[in-house]
Amino acid sequence: MYLAAPNSAGSFFGSVGAGGLAICLTVLLIFGVIGKGKIKLNTFRAGLVALLAGSSYAAAGKIWSHAEAVVQQGWTGLGVGGSEGAFGVIGIGAASTLLVILMLVAPLNPVRAAALCLIAAFTWPAAGDGSIWAVPGQLIAAVFVMFGV
């Protein structure tokens, strides 16, 4: 029995996989936001872990893609992405900008920051590779590759 795949000798953590990373970051996020253990995530750290977790969900696919589908359906219902919604037609760039504004000015606690950053993790890549909103996702993907995920 192997704890890590035999061909994972070049990776720092051994064989992790996108699904393994997704579950590890989700557990860290949940218990870190609850904060009753040894690690308590503050607002910034909860947001950062949520961005990492959301990016790992997109990479893992399978059951992890359901969170992204829920966010996309919510945006579609509000009129983001070309369909007429309650607020008219809203572009994905406007939705991405709105998320940043909320991150900067809304009174956030760790739970709200985690929820907002999970939404951002799914929304920003939808803006396209040529937009400024693709940069955080590309940076996170580069970090994941460095750790062999």
C-alpha positions in Angstrom: 0.0 0.0 0.0 1.2 3.4 -1.0 0.4 6.7 0.9 1.6 8.6 -2.2 1.7 7.4 -5.8 5.1 5.9 -6.7 5.6 8.4 -9.5 5.0 11.4 -7.2 8.6 11.6 -5.9 9.1 15.1 -7.5 6.1 16.6 -5.7 6.5 18.2 -2.3 3.3 16.7 -0.9 3.2 13.5 -3.0 0.1 12.8 -5.0 -2.6 15.3 -4.0 -4.9 15.7 -6.9 -7.4 18.4 -7.5 -10.2 16.6 -5.6 -7.9 16.0 -2.7 -6.9 19.6 -2.6 -10.5 20.7 -2.8 -11.5 18.6 0.2 -8.5 19.7 2.2 -9.1 23.4 1.5 -12.8 22.9 2.3 -12.1 21.4 5.6 -9.6 24.1 6.4 -12.1 26.7 5.4 -15.0 25.3 7.5 -13.1 24.6 10.7 -11.0 27.8 10.3 -14.0 30.0 10.0 -15.7 28.2 13.0 -12.4 29.0 14.8 -12.8 26.7 17.8 -9.7 24.7 17.0 -6.0 25.7 16.9 -6.5 27.7 13.7 -8.9 30.6 13.4 -9.1 32.3 10.0 -9.6 36.0 10.1 -11.5 37.8 7.4 -8.6 38.1 4.9 -7.4 34.5 5.4 -10.9 33.1 5.1 -11.2 35.0 1.8 -7.9 33.7 0.6 -8.6 30.1 1.5 -12.1 30.5 -0.2 -10.5 31.7 -3.4 -8.1 28.8 -3.4 -10.9 26.3 -2.6 -13.1 27.7 -5.3 -10.3 27.4 -7.9 -9.6 23.9 -6.8 -13.3 23.1 -7.2 -13.2 24.2 -10.8 -10.1 22.1 -11.4 -11.5 19.0 -9.7 -14.8 18.9 -11.5 -17.2 16.0 -10.6 -19.2 16.9 -7.4 -17.2 20.0 -6.9 -18.6 21.6 -10.0 -22.1 22.0 -8.3 -21.0 25.1 -6.3 -19.9 26.8 -9.6 -23.2 25.8 -11.3 -25.2 27.4 -8.4 -23.2 30.6 -8.6 -23.7 30.8 -12.4 -27.4 30.2 -12.1 -27.7 33.0 -9.5 -25.8 35.4 -11.8 -28.1 34.4 -14.7 -31.2 35.0 -12.7 -29.9 38.5 -11.9 -29.3 39.2 -15.6 -25.5 38.7 -15.8 -24.2 37.4 -19.0 -26.7 38.6 -21.6 -30.0 37.5 -20.3 -32.6 40.0 -19.1 -32.9 39.9 -15.3 -34.4 41.9 -12.5 -31.8 44.6 -13.0 -31.7 44.5 -16.8 -28.7 43.1 -18.7 -25.4 43.1 -16.6 -22.1 42.2 -18.1 -19.7 39.8 -16.4 -17.2 42.6 -16.0 -19.7 44.6 -13.9 -20.4 41.6 -11.7 -16.7 41.1 -11.2 -16.2 44.7 -10.3 -19.2 44.6 -7.9 -17.5 41.7 -6.1 -14.3 43.7 -5.6 -16.3 46.7 -4.4 -18.1 44.5 -1.9 -14.7 43.1 -0.7 -13.4 46.6 -0.1 -16.4 48.4 1.4 -18.8 45.8 2.9 -18.6 44.9 6.6 -17.2 41.4 6.3 -16.7 38.7 8.9 -14.9 35.5 8.0 -18.1 33.7 6.9 -19.2 36.5 4.6 -15.6 36.9 3.3 -15.5 33.2 2.5 -18.8 33.2 0.7 -18.0 36.3 -1.3 -14.6 35.0 -2.3 -16.1 31.6 -3.3 -18.4 33.5 -5.6 -15.5 35.5 -7.0 -13.5 32.3 -7.6 -16.2 31.2 -10.0 -17.2 34.6 -11.4 -13.8 36.1 -12.3 -12.7 33.2 -14.7 -16.0 33.6 -16.5 -14.9 37.1 -17.7 -12.4 35.5 -20.1 -8.6 35.0 -20.4 -8.0 38.5 -21.8 -9.5 40.3 -18.9 -8.0 41.5 -15.6 -10.3 39.2 -13.8 -8.5 36.1 -15.1 -5.2 37.1 -13.4 -6.1 35.8 -9.8 -7.2 32.5 -11.3 -4.1 32.2 -13.3 -1.9 33.0 -10.3 -3.7 30.4 -8.2 -3.4 27.8 -11.0 0.4 28.5 -11.1 0.6 27.9 -7.3 -1.3 24.6 -7.7 1.1 23.5 -10.4 4.1 24.3 -8.2 2.7 21.9 -5.6 2.0 19.2 -8.2 -1.7 19.4 -8.2 
